[in-house]
Amino acid sequence: MYIVPTSQPTRLFSFMNPLAVEIWLYVLAAYMLVSFTLFVMARFSPYEWNNPHPCHQESDIVENQFSVSNSFWFITGTFLRQGSGLNPKVWEIKFICMNIFYVV
């Protein structure tokens, strides 16, 4: 006996069906927690701050490469295994990034 399969209406987020909604919320919470942890750790570390104009040694202006958006972009590049061009300098932040690469 042959039964013709009926087509079900497609939904926009049907790719999320294999896992429960709670799992996706935990993944989103972990993504945000790790990104903000990376941002805060980079802000507290004095070695992550550098002079944007190295020719002007007397300049008091310093910048940090891990802004909030760059921290989210770094974690997104890690999840997608593409990289982001940001390289942490301090071993604490490298340790956080190493654990992210291990888990993903």
Secondary structure, DSSP 8 states (H G I E B T S, - for coil): -----------TTGGGTTS-HHHHHHHHHHHHHHHHHHHHHHHH-GGGEE-S-TT-TT----EES--HHHHHHHHHHHHTT---S----SHHHHHHHHHHHHH-
